[in-house]
């Protein structure tokens, strides 16, 4: 069974070998060799080959005669074919010989046509390429000559028009690749030139600024000279018109304009003669860089960079030194102001806005004013400290004229007096007045060249002067008044001095109007506050006089040494009171130069304070018992005070006005010395009461001090027979006074 299957398999393989392409026999044969019957297969294969050989042999034998006949015919044809070959070879040779010249001519014609076509193509291509090459050559020349802005224009034309028309040649590609690099190179080179320019400007900025400011200074000087000439001519014309009766403008304004006076023509003619700062600066790198960045579409980048760098340079130049603390020198401020004004005029000449600079100068004006106030504060303090507070002695007319030149003083009565004589004020009056004028001049110096109107200058000076008067001078006067070592004579002299300074305020008004050419009666003109300043100082001095007088009175009263239990009073005033009256007389003698009301007020204040202090001395709690003898001595002292008041130590009081200061004390003493209690108690509360000024509580306090609490040594010892009646009377009066007080309080 197995051999039958093997035979069938071998048969199938043989059929496949016969019918299958030889390229696919490999797998078939592999299956034979993989099996165990390959010997048997080889036998079958040999048998099959022999069968096929027999069939081929049969086939050949069948066609052999036809093959022989065909060979015989071919042999016959071979001779004819040889003849034909010879004829063809001969004909071909003739043809080759005849066509050789033609081929040569045709080849030459073809070559000529090819060259002609190439030449035409080359000419056409060169027509498009030559502009590119010429443009690129021009670009290279511009780059070598550092003409970068034209080079950018050439690059733009080369990129937009020439290269697209030339075609896609290798050199065009190289050019196209180089164009961005060239642009970057041009941008970098122009920026490098700009940086070199900025560095050069920074290095030579001092020289450039100095030249520009000198140029502006020369121009300003020429303008001022021309303006002065115009003013002189205007003055002559005004005087001429005034003589002919023509109305003249009082403001002193120039009737000629700059255009009419030829100033502009003069400037135009002489402009070339003035060396300009422009000659020192070559701005071509800036404009070149600006144009280049504009073409590159980066103008904003250039502007931002340029502004940033210039701003840094400006800050670096304008940055103050580290050792510049707060300036306290007004002269340095003036120098700085003049430099800033010159700088502003220089910038304005180049077309730059300078409003902020002048605004800064106006702000600096306030600082300058504060520095002046501090400086003048020291000057005023020094003047007040060094003054002797005595009237100025004048020995000759020359000396009198010298002082009159420093201070406006007019006194017809004093003028009639022979030399030597004394002025009513002390040295600090002319010195202070001179310092006020110096301050005004200092304020005027700052306002020069600020392009301010006369009204603005006048207003500025008046406001600064008001600050000097109301703040600085006022504080200095208060300081002089409140000093511990200031006596009554000094205070009196201060009042006299401030009175004369107050009277001189309208002269200061005229002085300011004269230097500013602004009438003092101009609408909205600032008024000086000197009058109120000196009034306040005078009032402070007056109050200090009153206080000082009262303190002196208190010092004398501290020396009082009454024997409150004395049996009998003395016939003369106490020593301390006599000394006090003598002091007051000598003091009020000094008040002759004071205004009447001041002297009268001081005298009245002193008398009232003396009366009040004496009453307090009598009612003092430490005084527990008062005898009639003590009251009699006290009454003598009060009479001495009344004698002083009645003598009129200060003129101007009407009648016995000054005596009213002691009326309370007088009625109280009269009540006790006359022992007139029935009248007091009966008439109390009536307007016509004899003892109207006696307060019940005061009377009760003093009466209780007169009660004899020891019953051994009372003040009524000389009336021992009536002792009980007296004590009983005192007790009765005390009860009535208490009832009276209680009734009034209810």
C-alpha positions in Angstrom: 0.0 0.0 0.0 2.8 2.2 0.8 4.6 1.5 -2.4 1.5 2.3 -4.4 1.2 5.7 -2.7 5.0 6.3 -3.3 4.6 5.5 -7.0 1.6 7.8 -7.3 3.6 10.6 -5.6 6.6 10.0 -7.9 4.2 10.2 -10.9 2.8 13.5 -9.7 6.3 14.9 -9.3 7.3 13.9 -12.7 4.3 15.6 -14.2 5.1 18.7 -12.3 8.7 18.6 -13.6 7.4 18.3 -17.2 4.8 20.9 -16.9 6.3 23.4 -14.4 8.9 26.2 -15.0 12.4 25.1 -14.1 12.6 27.9 -11.6 10.0 26.3 -9.4 11.5 22.7 -9.6 13.5 23.2 -6.4 10.8 22.6 -3.9 9.6 19.6 -5.9 13.0 18.0 -5.9 13.5 18.8 -2.2 10.4 16.8 -1.4 12.0 13.8 -3.3 15.2 14.1 -1.4 13.5 14.6 1.9 11.8 11.3 1.4 13.3 7.8 1.7 12.5 6.5 -1.9 14.8 8.8 -3.9 16.5 5.8 -5.6 13.2 4.5 -6.8 12.4 8.0 -8.1 15.7 8.1 -10.0 14.8 4.9 -11.8 11.4 6.2 -12.8 13.1 9.5 -14.0 15.6 7.6 -16.1 12.8 5.6 -17.7 10.8 8.7 -18.4 13.9 10.3 -20.1 14.4 7.3 -22.3 10.8 7.5 -23.4 11.2 11.1 -24.4 14.5 10.4 -26.2 12.7 7.8 -28.3 9.9 10.2 -29.2 12.5 12.9 -30.2 14.3 10.4 -32.4 11.0 9.5 -34.1 10.3 13.1 -34.7 13.7 13.8 -36.2 13.5 10.8 -38.5 10.1 11.9 -39.7 11.4 15.4 -40.7 14.9 14.5 -41.8 14.3 14.6 -45.6 12.7 18.1 -45.4 15.7 19.3 -43.5 18.1 18.0 -46.1 16.1 19.7 -48.8 16.2 23.0 -47.0 19.9 22.7 -46.5 20.4 22.1 -50.2 18.3 25.2 -51.1 20.3 27.3 -48.7 23.5 26.3 -50.3 22.1 27.4 -53.6 21.0 30.7 -52.2 24.4 31.3 -50.5 26.1 32.2 -53.8 23.4 34.7 -54.7 23.5 36.2 -51.3 27.3 36.6 -51.6 26.8 38.5 -54.8 24.1 40.6 -53.2 26.4 41.4 -50.3 29.1 42.6 -52.6 26.7 44.8 -54.5 25.3 46.2 -51.2 28.8 46.8 -49.9 29.8 48.5 -53.1 26.6 50.6 -53.1 27.0 51.5 -49.5 30.6 52.5 -50.1 29.5 54.8 -52.9 26.8 56.2 -50.8 29.1 56.8 -47.9 31.6 58.5 -50.2 28.9 60.7 -51.7 27.2 61.6 -48.3 30.4 62.3 -46.4 30.6 65.9 -47.6 26.9 66.4 -47.1 27.2 65.1 -43.5 30.1 67.4 -42.9 28.1 70.4 -44.2 25.1 69.4 -42.2 27.2 68.9 -39.1 28.7 72.4 -39.6 25.2 73.8 -40.1 23.9 72.1 -37.0 26.8 73.4 -35.0 26.4 76.9 -36.4 22.7 76.8 -35.6 23.4 75.6 -32.0 26.0 78.4 -31.5 23.6 80.9 -32.9 20.8 79.7 -30.5 23.2 79.7 -27.5 24.4 83.2 -28.4 20.8 84.5 -28.5 20.0 82.8 -25.2 23.2 84.2 -23.7 22.4 87.7 -24.9 18.9 87.4 -23.4 20.1 86.1 -20.1 22.9 88.7 -19.9 20.3 91.3 -20.6 18.6 90.3 -17.3 21.8 89.5 -15.4 23.9 92.6 -16.2 21.7 95.0 -14.3 21.9 92.7 -11.3 25.7 92.6 -11.5 25.9 96.3 -12.1 23.6 96.9 -9.2 25.6 94.5 -7.0 28.8 96.2 -8.0 27.3 99.6 -7.2 26.3 98.1 -3.8 29.8 96.9 -3.1 31.2 100.3 -4.0 28.7 102.0 -1.7 29.5 99.7 1.1 33.2 100.4 0.6 32.5 104.1 0.7 30.3 103.7 3.8 27.4 105.2 2.0 25.0 102.9 3.9 21.7 104.7 3.3 22.1 104.7 -0.5 23.3 101.1 -0.2 20.0 100.2 1.5 18.1 101.8 -1.3 20.3 99.8 -3.8 19.6 96.6 -1.8 15.9 97.3 -1.9 16.0 97.9 -5.7 18.2 94.8 -6.2 15.9 92.6 -4.1 12.5 93.8 -5.4 13.2 94.3 -9.2 16.5 93.1 -10.5 16.9 89.7 -8.9 13.4 88.4 -9.7 14.0 89.3 -13.4 17.4 87.7 -13.6 16.3 84.1 -12.9 17.4 81.3 -10.6 21.2 81.4 -11.1 23.6 80.4 -8.5 25.1 83.9 -8.2 21.5 85.2 -7.8 21.0 82.8 -4.9 24.2 83.8 -3.3 23.2 87.5 -3.7 19.8 86.7 -2.2 21.4 85.0 0.7 23.8 87.9 1.3 21.1 90.6 1.3 19.8 90.0 4.9 23.4 89.8 6.1 24.2 93.1 4.3 21.2 94.7 5.9 22.2 93.5 9.3 25.8 94.7 8.7 24.5 98.1 7.6 22.3 98.4 10.6 25.1 97.3 13.0 27.6 99.7 11.4 25.1 102.6 11.5 24.4 101.8 15.2 28.1 101.6 15.9 28.6 105.0 14.3 25.7 106.3 16.4 27.3 104.9 19.5 30.6 106.5 18.6 28.7 109.8 18.1 27.0 109.5 21.5 30.3 108.7 23.1 32.0 111.7 21.3 29.1 113.9 22.3 29.4 112.8 26.0 33.1 113.3 25.9 32.9 116.8 24.4 29.6 117.9 25.9 31.3 120.3 28.3 33.0 122.1 25.4 29.9 122.1 23.2 27.7 123.4 26.1 30.3 126.0 26.9 30.5 127.2 23.3 26.7 127.2 23.0 26.2 129.1 26.3 28.9 131.6 25.3 27.2 132.2 22.0 23.9 132.7 23.8 25.6 135.0 26.3 27.1 137.1 23.5 23.7 137.3 21.8 21.9 138.3 25.0 24.5 141.0 25.6 24.0 142.4 22.1 20.3 142.3 22.6 20.6 144.1 25.9 22.8 146.7 24.3 20.4 147.2 21.5 17.5 147.4 24.0 19.4 150.0 26.0 20.0 152.0 22.9 16.3 151.8 22.1 15.4 152.9 25.6 17.7 155.8 25.3 16.3 156.8 22.0 12.8 156.2 23.3 13.6 158.4 26.3 14.8 161.2 24.0 11.7 160.9 21.9 9.5 160.9 25.0 11.2 164.0 26.3 10.8 165.6 23.0 7.2 164.7 22.8 6.7 165.9 26.4 8.1 169.3 25.4 5.8 169.5 22.5 2.8 168.5 24.7 2.4 165.0 23.4 0.9 162.4 25.8 3.5 160.0 27.0 2.9 156.4 28.3 3.8 156.5 32.0 4.6 152.8 32.1 7.9 153.5 30.2 7.1 150.9 27.6 9.2 150.9 24.4 7.3 152.5 21.5 9.5 150.8 19.0 9.2 147.1 18.1 12.1 144.9 17.3 11.1 144.7 13.7 11.1 148.5 13.4 14.4 148.9 15.2 16.2 146.6 12.9 17.3 144.1 15.6 16.4 141.1 13.4 18.4 142.5 10.5 21.4 143.0 12.8 21.1 139.5 14.1 20.9 138.1 10.6 23.9 140.1 9.5 26.0 139.2 12.4 24.9 135.6 12.9 27.8 134.2 10.8 30.3 136.1 13.0 29.3 134.4 16.2 30.9 130.9 16.5 28.1 128.4 16.8 28.1 125.1 18.7 26.8 123.5 15.6 30.2 123.7 14.1 31.5 121.4 16.8 28.9 118.7 16.2 28.5 116.5 13.2 24.9 115.0 13.3 25.3 113.0 10.1 25.6 109.7 12.1 22.3 110.4 13.7 20.5 111.2 10.5 22.2 108.4 8.7 21.1 105.9 11.4 17.6 107.4 11.5 17.3 107.0 7.7 18.7 103.4 7.8 16.4 102.3 10.6 13.5 104.0 8.8 14.2 102.0 5.7 14.5 98.8 7.7 11.2 99.5 9.3 12.7 99.9 12.8 12.4 103.7 13.3 10.7 103.2 16.7 13.6 101.0 17.8 16.1 103.8 16.8 14.1 106.6 18.5 13.6 104.7 21.7 17.3 103.8 21.9 18.4 107.3 21.0 16.1 108.9 23.5 17.0 106.5 26.2 20.8 107.1 25.7 20.4 110.8 25.5 18.2 110.8 28.6 20.9 108.7 30.4 23.5 111.2 29.3 21.4 114.1 30.5 20.8 112.5 33.9 24.5 111.8 34.1 25.4 115.4 33.3 22.7 116.9 35.5 23.2 114.5 38.4 24.4 116.5 41.4 27.5 115.6 43.2 27.3 113.5 46.3 28.8 116.2 48.5 26.1 118.8 47.5 24.0 119.0 50.7 21.2 121.7 51.2 22.6 125.0 49.9 22.6 127.9 52.4 24.5 130.5 50.5 22.3 132.9 48.6 25.2 134.1 46.4 25.7 130.5 45.2 21.9 130.2 44.5 22.2 133.4 42.4 25.1 132.0 40.5 23.2 128.8 39.9 20.1 130.7 38.8 22.2 132.8 36.3 23.7 129.6 34.9 20.2 128.0 34.6 18.8 131.2 32.9 21.7 131.2 30.5 21.2 127.5 29.9 17.5 128.0 29.3 18.2 130.9 26.9 20.7 128.7 25.1 18.2 125.9 24.7 15.5 128.3 23.6 17.8 129.6 20.9 17.9 126.1 19.5 14.2 125.7 19.6 13.8 123.5 22.7 10.9 124.2 25.2 12.2 125.7 28.4 9.0 126.3 30.4 9.9 123.6 32.9 13.3 125.2 33.5 11.7 128.6 34.3 9.1 126.8 36.5 12.0 125.2 38.3 13.6 128.7 38.7 10.4 130.0 40.2 10.4 127.1 42.7 14.0 127.8 43.5 12.9 131.4 44.2 11.1 130.1 47.2 14.2 128.3 48.4 16.3 131.4 47.7 13.8 133.4 49.8 14.0 131.0 52.7 17.8 131.2 52.6 17.6 135.0 52.5 15.3 135.0 55.5 17.7 132.8 57.5 20.6 135.0 56.6 18.7 138.2 57.5 17.6 136.6 60.7 21.2 136.3 61.7 21.8 139.9 60.6 18.8 141.2 62.6 19.8 139.2 65.7 23.4 140.6 65.5 22.1 144.2 65.1 19.7 143.8 68.0 22.4 142.1 70.2 25.0 144.8 69.5 22.7 147.8 69.9 23.1 149.9 73.0 19.4 150.9 73.1 20.3 154.5 73.5 19.4 157.6 71.4 22.0 158.2 68.7 24.3 161.2 69.5 24.9 163.5 66.5 27.9 165.9 66.8 28.0 167.5 63.3 25.8 168.1 60.3 27.8 165.6 58.3 27.0 162.9 60.7 23.4 163.9 60.7 23.3 163.7 56.9 25.0 160.3 57.0 22.3 158.9 59.2 19.5 160.7 57.3 20.9 159.0 54.1 20.4 155.6 55.8 17.0 156.2 57.3 14.2 158.6 56.2 13.8 160.7 59.3 12.2 164.2 59.5 11.8 166.2 62.7 11.6 170.0 62.2 11.9 170.6 66.0 15.1 168.5 66.1 16.5 170.3 63.0 16.2 173.6 64.9 18.3 172.3 67.8 22.0 173.1 67.8 24.7 170.4 67.6 25.5 168.2 69.4 22.1 166.7 69.7 20.5 163.2 69.9 18.2 161.4 67.6 15.2 159.7 69.3 16.0 156.2 68.0 19.0 154.0 68.6 21.5 152.6 66.0 19.4 149.5 65.2 16.7 151.7 63.4 19.0 152.8 60.4 20.7 149.5 60.4 17.5 147.5 60.2 16.1 149.9 57.5 19.3 149.4 55.5 19.0 145.7 55.8 15.5 145.8 54.6 16.6 147.7 51.5 19.5 145.2 51.0 17.0 142.3 51.2 14.8 144.0 48.6 17.9 144.3 46.3 18.7 140.7 46.9 15.2 139.7 45.9 15.4 141.9 42.8 18.7 140.2 41.8 17.0 136.8 41.6 14.1 138.1 39.5 16.4 139.5 36.8 16.4 137.7 33.4 13.5 135.5 34.4 11.3 137.1 31.7 8.8 138.3 34.3 6.7 141.4 34.0 7.3 144.4 36.3 4.1 143.6 38.1 5.2 140.0 38.8 8.6 141.2 40.0 6.9 143.8 42.2 4.5 141.3 43.6 7.3 138.8 44.3 9.5 141.4 46.1 6.5 142.6 48.2 5.6 139.1 49.3 9.1 138.3 50.2 9.5 141.5 52.1 6.3 140.8 53.9 7.7 137.4 55.0 10.8 139.2 56.2 8.8 141.7 58.2 6.1 139.4 59.6 8.2 136.4 60.3 11.9 137.1 60.5 12.0 140.6 61.8 9.0 140.0 64.0 10.6 137.0 65.7 13.9 138.9 66.2 12.1 141.8 67.8 10.2 139.3 70.0 13.5 137.7 70.9 15.0 141.1 71.8 12.0 142.0 73.9 11.8 138.7 75.8 15.5 138.5 76.7 16.1 138.1 80.4 18.5 141.0 80.7 16.3 143.6 79.0 15.4 146.4 81.3 12.8 149.1 81.2 15.0 151.6 79.4 15.7 149.1 76.7 12.0 148.3 76.3 11.2 152.0 76.1 13.8 152.4 73.4 12.4 149.4 71.5 9.0 151.0 71.5 10.5 154.3 70.2 12.5 152.4 67.5 9.5 150.4 66.3 7.4 153.5 66.1 9.9 155.1 63.8 10.3 152.0 61.7 6.5 151.8 61.4 6.5 155.4 60.1 9.1 154.4 57.5 7.0 151.7 55.9 5.6 154.0 53.2 9.1 154.8 52.3 9.8 151.2 51.7 6.7 151.0 49.5 8.0 153.9 47.4 11.5 152.3 47.3 10.0 149.0 45.9 7.9 151.0 43.4 10.9 152.9 42.2 13.0 149.8 41.5 10.2 147.9 39.9 8.5 150.8 38.0 5.1 149.7 39.4 3.1 152.5 41.1 2.1 151.6 44.7 -1.5 152.4 44.0 -1.8 149.7 41.2 -4.8 147.5 41.5 -4.2 144.2 43.2 -0.7 145.4 44.3 0.4 143.6 47.5 0.7 145.9 50.5 3.5 145.7 53.0 2.6 144.4 56.4 5.3 146.3 58.2 2.9 148.5 60.1 1.2 145.5 61.8 4.6 143.9 62.4 6.0 146.9 64.3 2.7 147.5 66.0 2.7 143.9 67.3 6.4 144.3 68.4 5.5 147.6 70.1 2.5 146.1 71.9 4.7 143.2 73.0 7.3 145.6 74.4 4.5 147.5 76.1 3.2 144.4 77.7 6.7 143.5 78.7 7.1 147.0 80.3 3.9 146.4 82.3 5.1 143.0 83.4 8.5 144.3 84.2 7.2 147.1 86.2 4.9 144.8 88.2 7.8 142.5 88.8 9.9 145.4 90.1 7.0 146.4 92.4 6.8 142.9 93.7 10.5 142.9 94.4 10.1 146.0 96.5 7.0 144.7 98.3 9.0 141.6 99.3 11.1 144.0 101.4 8.0 145.2 103.4 8.3 144.4 107.1 5.3 145.6 109.0 4.8 145.1 112.7 1.1 144.1 112.5 0.7 144.3 116.3 2.2 147.7 116.7 0.5 149.9 119.3 1.2 153.1 117.4 1.9 153.9 113.7 4.8 156.0 112.4 4.7 159.5 111.0 6.7 158.7 107.8 6.2 156.1 105.1 8.0 152.8 105.2 11.5 152.7 103.7 10.6 150.0 101.2 7.7 152.2 99.9 9.9 155.3 99.7 12.4 153.4 97.6 9.6 152.0 95.4 8.2 155.5 94.8 11.6 156.8 94.0 12.1 154.0 91.5 8.8 154.7 89.9 9.5 158.4 89.6 12.8 157.8 87.9 11.3 155.1 85.6 8.4 157.3 84.4 10.9 160.1 83.8 12.4 157.8 81.1 8.9 157.4 79.5 8.9 161.0 78.3 9.8 159.9 74.7 7.0 157.2 74.7 3.7 157.8 73.1 1.3 159.3 75.7 -1.0 156.4 76.0 1.8 154.0 76.5 3.2 156.0 79.4 -0.2 156.6 80.9 -1.1 152.9 80.6 2.2 151.8 82.2 1.7 154.3 85.1 -1.9 153.3 85.7 -1.0 149.6 85.5 1.8 150.1 88.0 -0.5 152.0 90.4 -3.2 149.4 90.1 -0.8 146.5 90.7 0.7 148.4 93.7 -2.8 148.9 95.2 -3.8 145.3 94.6 -0.5 144.0 96.1 -0.8 146.2 99.2 -4.4 145.0 99.8 -3.2 141.4 99.3 -0.4 142.1 101.8 -2.9 143.3 104.3 -5.3 140.4 103.8 -2.5 137.7 103.6 -3.4 134.6 105.6 -0.1 134.6 107.5 -1.1 137.9 109.0 -3.4 136.6 111.8 -3.8 139.8 113.8 -3.7 143.4 112.8 -3.5 146.3 115.3 -4.9 149.8 114.9 -1.3 151.1 115.0 -0.3 148.8 112.1 -3.3 150.1 110.2 -2.2 153.7 110.9 1.3 152.9 109.5 -0.2 151.2 106.5 -2.4 154.2 106.0 0.6 156.5 106.0 2.2 154.3 103.2 -1.0 154.4 101.2 -1.1 158.2 101.5 2.4 158.3 100.2 1.2 156.3 97.2 -1.6 158.7 96.7 0.7 161.6 96.9 2.8 160.0 94.1 -0.3 159.5 92.0 -1.5 163.1 92.7 1.9 164.5 91.7 1.3 163.3 88.1 4.4 161.2 87.3 3.2 160.9 83.7 1.5 163.8 82.0 -1.9 163.4 80.3 -4.1 162.2 83.2 -7.2 164.3 83.8 -7.8 165.4 87.4 -7.4 162.6 89.9 -7.8 159.8 87.5 -4.6 158.1 88.7 -5.9 158.2 92.3 -8.7 155.9 91.3 -6.1 153.1 91.3 -6.0 153.3 95.1 -9.7 154.0 95.7 -10.5 150.5 96.9 -7.7 150.6 99.4 -8.5 154.2 100.5 -12.1 153.5 101.3 -11.2 150.3 103.2 -8.7 152.1 105.4 -11.0 155.1 105.9 -13.7 152.7 107.1 -11.4 151.1 109.7 -9.5 154.2 110.8 -12.7 156.2 111.2 -14.6 153.2 112.5 -17.6 154.3 110.5 -19.5 151.0 110.4 -22.9 152.5 111.0 -22.6 154.5 107.8 -21.2 151.5 105.8 -24.0 149.1 107.0 -26.7 151.7 106.5 -25.7 152.8 103.0 -24.5 149.5 101.6 -25.8 148.8 98.1 -26.7 152.5 97.4 -25.0 154.2 94.4 -24.1 157.1 96.6 -22.6 155.0 99.3 -19.5 156.5 100.9 -17.8 153.1 101.0 -19.0 151.8 97.7 -15.7 150.1 96.8 -15.4 148.2 100.1 -16.3 144.5 99.7 -18.1 143.0 102.7 -16.0 139.9 102.6 -12.8 142.0 102.5 -14.0 144.1 105.5 -15.0 140.9 107.4 -11.6 139.3 106.8 -9.7 142.4 108.1 -12.1 142.9 111.0 -11.6 139.3 112.2 -7.9 140.0 112.2 -8.5 142.9 114.7 -10.4 140.8 117.3 -8.4 140.2 120.5 -8.3 136.5 120.8 -5.8 136.5 123.7 -7.8 138.9 125.9 -4.4 140.0 127.3 -2.8 142.4 124.8 -5.5 143.7 122.6 -5.4 146.9 120.7 -8.0 148.6 122.9 -5.8 148.3 126.0 -5.8 152.2 126.3 -9.6 152.0 126.6 -9.9 149.4 129.2 -13.0 150.9 130.6 -14.8 150.4 127.3 -13.1 147.1 126.4 -16.2 145.0 126.7 -18.2 147.4 124.7 -15.6 147.5 121.9 -15.3 143.7 121.7 -19.1 143.5 121.7 -19.3 146.0 119.0 -16.8 144.1 116.9 -18.8 140.9 117.4 -22.0 142.7 116.4 -20.4 144.2 113.2 -19.0 140.8 112.3 -22.4 139.2 112.6 -24.0 142.0 110.5 -21.3 141.6 107.8 -21.9 137.9 107.7 -25.6 138.4 107.4 -25.0 141.0 104.6 -22.7 138.6 102.8 -25.2 135.7 103.1 -28.0 138.0 101.9 -26.0 139.0 98.8 -25.1 135.4 98.0 -28.7 134.4 98.2 
